Amino acid sequence: MRYSFLFCQAAVLSASLLLTSTAWAAPAPKYSVSDLSASLRENAHGVVRAYDETLLVKSVSRTVSTVHRAITILDGAGADWAQLMVPYDQLNSINYLRGAVYDADGRLIRSLRASDVKDYGLSDGFSLATDNRGRLATLQQSAYPYTVEFDYEITSDNSLFYSTWEPQDEPQLAVEHATFRVLTPAALPLRYQERHLPQGVQAAHSQQGGQEVYQWEVKALAAMEREPDGPPLRELVPMVVTAPAAFEVQGHAGSAASWQQLGQWSYELNRGRDVLPDDLRARVAALVKDEKDERVRIRKVYEFLQANTRYISVQLGLGGWQTFPASAVSTNGYGDCKALSNYGMALLQAAGITGYCALVRADAPDIHTEFPSSQFNHVILCVPLAQTKTAKADTVWLECTSQTAPFGYMGSFTGNRHALLLTPQGGKLVRTPTYGVRENRRERLADVYLDAQGKATAAVRTAYTGLEQDRLSAMLDGLDPAQQKKYITESLTLNNFSITKFNLTANRQQALPMVTEKLDLMLPTFASVSGKRLFLAPNLLSRLPAVAAPVGGRQSDVWLSHAYTYADTVRIHVPAGLQPENLPASVQLTTVFGTYSAQLHTLPDGTLQYVRQLQMLRTRFAKAEYPAYVEFRRKISAADKAQIVLLKTDA
Amino acid sequence: MRRFILNSSLLLGLLCNYQPAAAQKAAALKPPISFGDVSAADFGPNPTPVAADSAAEAEVLCDYGQSRIVGATEKFQVVFDRTTRIHILRKAGYDWATVRVPLYVDDDQREKLSNLKGFTYNMVGGKVEKTKLDPSSGVFSEKIDKNHVLYSFTLPNVKEGSVVEFTYTITSDFLFNLQDWQFQHRIPTRWSEYRVALPAFFRYKEITHGYLPFAAQDQTWVPYSTGYHQNQQTGYGSVNTGPTQTTSISTQALAQRWVLQNAPAFREEPFMAAAQDYMRSVHFELAGSDFTGHDFRDLSHTWEKIGVALLADERFGAVLNQNSPLTTEAKALRTRLPDARARAEAVLRLVQQHVKYNGQERLYTSQPTRKTYEQHQGNSADVNLLLLQTLRAADLTANPVLLSTRSHGRIVTDMPLLSQFNYTIAHVVLPDGELLLDATEPLLPMEMLPERCLNEQGRLLTTTGAWVPLTSKRNYLEYTKADFKLDDTGTLRGTMRQGYSGYAGLAARQQVFSQGESSYKTQLGRRWTDWQLTTPPTLLELEDPSKAFAVDVAMTLPGPETPANTLYLPLMQAVGLNNNPFRHADRFFPVDFSTTRELTQVVSLALPARYTVQEKPADLQLALPGNAGKFLYHVAQPTPDRLEITSRLQLTKTSYSPAEYAALREFYSRAIAKHAEMLVLQRQ
């Protein structure tokens, strides 16, 4: 994957084929739907009849992958699988793309013609320029079921990436039969990792004409469904991930056998591109001249970078991995994640501070650390701080593509994961900052003024910190106040309300960023009136919905990835003439998943004070415990909806 | 969009002496902006700001475009110049320093970008500093597909407070449409001006959209001259590629100008069919040519003429004269189904079964209908022209209806412009009436059109032509019936049938088919968190669009964990309205629905002997002014152990003006409050 901020190279690249020309000449029916076993059709929108991929390592710098893929589309929800987009770019070319479609009986409807294949520039929507293009073949039919068959071959001059064989790459897709073959010269040994392969399936290794041959085969994989709070599909389905040891891209040779070596390659590729013009070096030196505190010096340099650059993505050829020189950023005032991090590193140098660029997989699950290979899509800057008399050793992490990101804060985009530090001694795997229950907080205080008709006004003040503030912080930076109000109006979990006043403020000076939100609300139906009674739920804005009990048993383990602490106080100011008839009982829940409490007190002046605390942990647990989790969430949901009943005393 | 070029070289000789009668002299108007002339004033605040825009991320200071027609070699071209100056106010506005210019290419005709220049101006220590856009490193072009090339560039050294300015020229072979001009943007615009100068031998029709008044809109005749180059003929028609002969043409041109001043940021709102209907813009279409002053060649002057031209077009009318690839099947229907209506329906189903709509709304076919048939897919015109061919093959009187889909904007009927249309459906004459058919949606009953087509009126193309209404006879209808029974412990049990007909049926069926039946059911199971489903949901009449689609569920609501003497029952909670669709308090544009709506709930509750009703919600009737909506809520207790609640909400109009919005929102708010009311029961 290129290091281009959010940019991800399409997954189809890992694809391949075993095509024989007889496949096209033979008129005999194939892929008849009646041949499919019922167990494969269950809960499936499509069945992969065949997925045969071959990776041929031609040399240290060239690979050829061929894919033969046939999928029976069972219904409209699987129609997307009748389309194939094969991406290519300056380093990857498509040798051929063929296709055919068969009816339910397996009779050929038609073959794909060259004129049916459309060629597109794959503008990612945020890059100024990329060389990504794709060929799109569409074989969609109006009558189900039918079977599509594709064959294609890609020659790659980018041997940094080998294939990932993942025949079951979508939910509700079953697999009848799939194979994977890798042929590589003995001098270029294959590195591979098998994940979630069915019992008994493993690599068959042989030699064939001076080549090492590896082979895998899976059969009859039933369709999987994504479950709420479950692991991503990629952590469940069978796959074989391959990677080179030695590789070479555009004359730049390296090895991915260890993180150290992979990091070394990336370091060397970008070395010497951090030279700044003299006047800029002098400017930076002057900027930090009188500042003794290392952290403050770094902050000043970072603020200079944020004020003078912006993110512009240009991804062409090797430019996906190699930065523009720092001097280009200083001339243009823009760059992508590589260029801006490299520029930041150069600015720090000018201030006498050593920083390192670090590769990271942003906005996606963390990398597999046990299998060194190119798994990154982004670059950030890391500045180690040595121990001093007054402070212990620490690390400052900097996001250089954002003009507004708080100093030293990684957030949900790059926090809580691994990064590969690029040092002169090679790559070094380290952890980015962790944000957990103590950091991710939401504290809310609401005063609700009720009238006897059930209408209310409310003044709500909420402080968000850590990952809890990410969304609001992005909104504060990206939208003007009118748009912010619109967004908040659409996201509040209230049925009937108007926002009469609103204000957002950010505090980014402290170690953990915070956003404070102030809302004045009008709630025409806060309490529901039935005759002489008023019904109202004191939990105004913080209801946590229950999770659905699994239909037919939980299939996958439970992964709760977000840890947080929520504290709510709601003071309901009750007008004269209303008395509580029924107040919800206190609730206290303590589980391995988290804790919850809710209490309601009547204050001396008759005000009803509701206090709620919820703490959820980042945790993973076995599917057997899912019912206990469902019960925990059901109890929270019930308690969050508990109602106060007020009686009109003068009626 | 359709574009073509007029081959007019033969008429050239006649041009030189042609002067339109209305010719008059007009003083040249100074351009509102001069490239490079950035001053300190451009960095200052807007002298007449719009309050809501005080915190805008950026502001268009001036956006100036002009189109003129010039002679070229064996053709005329449209030359479009644009100069734009933008003040970047906040970091969120940095994106406005990146510009994307899409160009159109079609065989040997093309749009070409030239003269691209740009500068960024920064105020540094009270002085304006400028940085030049480097065309060698900062400008990129990408071939998007065979018809589109995208030029992208970004200005250097952009900071908060920068003023960026760029200018470019597009030279186009496509005379049919001049470049459109959009006066408003998502950021405020201080000044936006478009000028066109059109020589008298070309006549264009223009159409403007939008709400805000123009600050200036004028036209005048000005002198015009251009050179037209002809390849020299070397005898017997062969063309010499060497020197060309240049003819100078002098005549008058119609100079038109539109100015929009101080336009606030344009913001879309929910329930808005087509934003472009509300945003100020101007569009053009070639109406005809006249190279002599008395030889007007009318291209699209009237709807009738547009119809005639379209019926002769090879990607439209000519297609209708070809045989349907489904002719054999259609002929078989002639004998099998003598009834015309039944036969029309059979043809509709036949086409639906054979072809899948690819989601592209188009007026013209993209390929021969034979290929559409073979590939089993096509755009809306591919599908519906195949439908028309096949209807005719089945011996039915069928003609095309042109329309503009809801997202494409409303038709302005007094502006006969072909580009107003983007979609075609079929009109069928029956002995007992007429039918409008669209084969793109297999889930639709025959008497309904897809929601995208419900856009006021369409143009029927017969020899005479006529407007036909595109309002639906069917509405959006949800009908929910629930039967609950309370037991002694306070637990509610019962069944519920949710029925969806008309456009509600279409929406529900589309949801089922797009996500698959099992996922739909799973999702249904998650809809009620307090209630528990006791059996999996059953879907009824999913396959037959002529019937109402329904979902049956059996559900229970557990009673209190400790027995209570007073029981509060949220009876309408699972059944009724609980969300106001009109979340925002303000409204600037009309609320636009495709159909009228009706939501009905009927709930019956059987009580055990030991509970009596202590408090029940009062009846309520609400009406919107002008009978634009009605809400009725009624509770009956025919016997002491039985309660019947009936609720019906109707919206009887499809469009509500901003002035009606507050009442509409309040109407929903009150209906929701009524549905939230509890039933209070006392245990004996």
Chai-1 contact restraints between the chains, C-beta under 6 A:
chainA,res_idxA,chainB,res_idxB,connection_type,confidence,min_distance_angstrom,max_distance_angstrom,comment,restraint_id
A,N43,B,S518,contact,1.0,0.0,6.0,A-B,restraint_1
A,H45,B,G516,contact,1.0,0.0,6.0,A-B,restraint_2
A,G76,B,F513,contact,1.0,0.0,6.0,A-B,restraint_3
A,A77,B,Q515,contact,1.0,0.0,6.0,A-B,restraint_4
A,A77,B,G516,contact,1.0,0.0,6.0,A-B,restraint_5
A,Y120,B,D145,contact,1.0,0.0,6.0,A-B,restraint_6
A,G121,B,E142,contact,1.0,0.0,6.0,A-B,restraint_7
A,G121,B,K143,contact,1.0,0.0,6.0,A-B,restraint_8
A,G121,B,I144,contact,1.0,0.0,6.0,A-B,restraint_9
A,L128,B,S152,contact,1.0,0.0,6.0,A-B,restraint_10
A,L128,B,T154,contact,1.0,0.0,6.0,A-B,restraint_11
A,A129,B,F140,contact,1.0,0.0,6.0,A-B,restraint_12
A,Q140,B,K356,contact,1.0,0.0,6.0,A-B,restraint_13
A,Q140,B,Q377,contact,1.0,0.0,6.0,A-B,restraint_14
A,Q141,B,H376,contact,1.0,0.0,6.0,A-B,restraint_15
A,S142,B,V355,contact,1.0,0.0,6.0,A-B,restraint_16
A,S142,B,K356,contact,1.0,0.0,6.0,A-B,restraint_17
A,S142,B,H376,contact,1.0,0.0,6.0,A-B,restraint_18
A,R310,B,Y94,contact,1.0,0.0,6.0,A-B,restraint_19
A,I312,B,T154,contact,1.0,0.0,6.0,A-B,restraint_20
A,N332,B,P156,contact,1.0,0.0,6.0,A-B,restraint_21
A,G333,B,P156,contact,1.0,0.0,6.0,A-B,restraint_22
A,G333,B,N157,contact,1.0,0.0,6.0,A-B,restraint_23
A,Q403,B,K91,contact,1.0,0.0,6.0,A-B,restraint_24
A,T404,B,K91,contact,1.0,0.0,6.0,A-B,restraint_25
A,D477,B,A92,contact,1.0,0.0,6.0,A-B,restraint_26
A,G478,B,A92,contact,1.0,0.0,6.0,A-B,restraint_27
A,D480,B,A55,contact,1.0,0.0,6.0,A-B,restraint_28
A,D480,B,A56,contact,1.0,0.0,6.0,A-B,restraint_29
A,P481,B,A55,contact,1.0,0.0,6.0,A-B,restraint_30
A,A482,B,A52,contact,1.0,0.0,6.0,A-B,restraint_31
A,T489,B,R583,contact,1.0,0.0,6.0,A-B,restraint_32
A,T489,B,H584,contact,1.0,0.0,6.0,A-B,restraint_33
A,N495,B,N578,contact,1.0,0.0,6.0,A-B,restraint_34
A,N495,B,N579,contact,1.0,0.0,6.0,A-B,restraint_35
A,N495,B,I672,contact,1.0,0.0,6.0,A-B,restraint_36
A,N496,B,N580,contact,1.0,0.0,6.0,A-B,restraint_37
A,N496,B,S669,contact,1.0,0.0,6.0,A-B,restraint_38
A,N496,B,I672,contact,1.0,0.0,6.0,A-B,restraint_39
A,S498,B,A585,contact,1.0,0.0,6.0,A-B,restraint_40
A,P524,B,S669,contact,1.0,0.0,6.0,A-B,restraint_41
A,T525,B,A673,contact,1.0,0.0,6.0,A-B,restraint_42
A,S528,B,A676,contact,1.0,0.0,6.0,A-B,restraint_43
A,S528,B,E677,contact,1.0,0.0,6.0,A-B,restraint_44
A,S530,B,E615,contact,1.0,0.0,6.0,A-B,restraint_45
A,S530,B,P617,contact,1.0,0.0,6.0,A-B,restraint_46
A,S530,B,E677,contact,1.0,0.0,6.0,A-B,restraint_47
A,S530,B,M678,contact,1.0,0.0,6.0,A-B,restraint_48
A,G531,B,E615,contact,1.0,0.0,6.0,A-B,restraint_49
A,F535,B,M678,contact,1.0,0.0,6.0,A-B,restraint_50
A,P545,B,T529,contact,1.0,0.0,6.0,A-B,restraint_51
A,A546,B,T529,contact,1.0,0.0,6.0,A-B,restraint_52
A,A548,B,G525,contact,1.0,0.0,6.0,A-B,restraint_53
A,A548,B,R526,contact,1.0,0.0,6.0,A-B,restraint_54
A,V551,B,T522,contact,1.0,0.0,6.0,A-B,restraint_55
A,S637,B,T529,contact,1.0,0.0,6.0,A-B,restraint_56
